[in-house]
């Protein structure tokens, strides 16, 4: 029985597209049942619609506060009955209540080798730190930003002359391989969240 997966996006959804492509394989252990965005203009929504995947978009700006927005988001997600929720460029910090409600079912991909370089501008952070390698991490989402238990990582060398753009491009290639692999591990029960 394939696990039901919802994906949260805010923009073009390149990692969403990688997950959708992986899920097309007959032996992949998960199916993408819905795409949610807090940005009604997110390019990824059109991509998902072309693939025949259900979408929902609710602007967080239309709600008076985070709890009311997250209640509406939960209602949209509940309609799809997801076993797993993947954050794929979802640019909103989630509340502790939301994280705890979906604990063990909520995962994210972050463009650094966590616990290094949390938050935004990770490629700039890596270059400023002078590290020899950089990469990406799939992790469980907990209330602390980029603090949840790690599921998998992929590494790339930092090359002489790298810019944040060139480094980001190499990391993104790895993200598109790592996220589907990590989701499959979770869907098959090879990793689980220890609360």
N, C-alpha and C positions, 0 to 999 in steps of 0.2 A: 504494500500500500504506500503510494507516494505521499510524502509530506506536503502539506499545503503551505505555500510561501506567499507573503505579501511583501512588497518592496516600497520603501519610502524614498522619494526623490524631491529635489528642489529645482533641478536644472535639466541638462541634456541627458543625464542618466547613462553614461557610458558603461559604468559597472552594472547597471540594470540590464543593459543590452547584452553584456557578457553572461549574466545569469540566465536571461531568456534563451540565449543561444545554447547554453549548456543543457538547459532543461528540455530542449527539443530531442535530445538523445533518448531513445527508448529505454535504456538501462539507467538513466539518471534517477536518483531516488527522491526527487522533489519536483513539484509542478508549481508554476507561477500562477496564482489565482487572482491577483489584483495589484495595481500600482496606485499609490496614494501620493499626492503632492500638496504642499502648502502654497504652491505657486501655480495658479490656474493657467499661466502661460508657459509652464515648463515644457521644453521641447520633447522631453522623454515621454510625456503623455501621448503625443501623436505617434511616437514610435510604438508604444505599447498597444495603442488602438489598432494600428496596422496589423499587429500580431494577433488581434482578436482577444486581448487581455482586458478584463474589466479595469476601469480607472475611476478615481474619485479625486476631486481637487477642492480644497477649502482654504481660502486665504486666511492665515492667522490674523491678518489685519482687520478682518470682519468680526473679530471676537473681542470682548472687553478685557480679557485676561487669559493667561496660559491655561488655567483649569477648564475654562469653558471651551477653548479651542481643543484641548486634548480630549475632553468628553466627546466632542463631535468627531474627532479623529478616531477615537475608540469605537464609536458607533459604526463608522465606515469600515473599520477593520473587522469588527465583530460580524458584519454581514458576510465577509469572506471566510470566516472560521479558520484563520491561519494557525498552523502549527509552529511556524517560524516567521519572524519579521526581520527583513534585511534593510538596514540603512544604506543607501547608495547615493551619497551626496545630498543628504537631507540636512539643510543648513539651519536647523533649530535645535537649541539645547532642550532636552526632554527633562521633565520634572522627575523627582524621586518617585512620586506616585505612579507615573506612567512606566518608568523603568521597573519598579517593583511588581506592577501588575503583570508585565510580560517577562519577568525574570526567567532566565534560562532559554527564552525563545527569541530574544532580541539581540541581533548581532550587527556589527559595523565593520567597515574597512576604513583604515586610517593610513594616510600616506607617510608613515615613518615606522622605524623599528621601535615600537613602544617598549619600555616606558620613555624612550627618548622623544623629544620634539612633539609634545602634546599641542592641541589647539590648531590654529591656523598658520599658514606660511611655513609649513614644515620643511620645504626644500631650501628656503632661505635660512631657516634655523640650522639645518644640517651643514650648509656651506659655511655659515658663520662660525660653527663649532669646529670646523676643520676635520670632520670625521672621514674615515677611509671608506666607509660603506653606509648605505642608506637603504630604504626599502619600504615595505608596507606590511601591515598587520591586520588580521581579522581577529576581532575580540568580542566577547560578550559585553553587552552594554549594562552598566550599573550607574547609579546616580552621580558618581564622580566622573568628570569629563575625561574620556580616553583612559579610564582606570580599570576597566573590567578584565577578567581573566583572558589570557591569550589563547587563541585556537590555532593559528598558523601564521608564519611570517615568510616573506620572500626578500632576498637581499640583492642589491645592485652595487657595483663599485662606484665610488665618486671619482670621476676622471679629471685629470688636469684640464683646466679651462672650462669646466662645467659651469653653466649658468643655472639659475633656478628653473628656467624653461627646459633646458636639455635634460636636467636631472628628473624633472617632473615627467617628461615624456618617457624616459626609460622605466621609471617606477610604474607609470600607468600600464605599460605592457605587462608588467608582473601582476599588477592588481587584477587585470582581466583574466589571468590564469588562476591566481590564488583564491579569489572570492568564490568562484564555482567549486573549486576543490574543497574549500573549507565548509561551504554550505552542504556539500555532499557528505562530508565527514559527520556533520551534525545530524543530517537527515537519516543517516544509517546508524546513528547511535554510537559512533566511534569516539565522540567527545560529548561530555555533558557538563552542565553548570553545577558546580559544588557551592551551594548557598551557605 
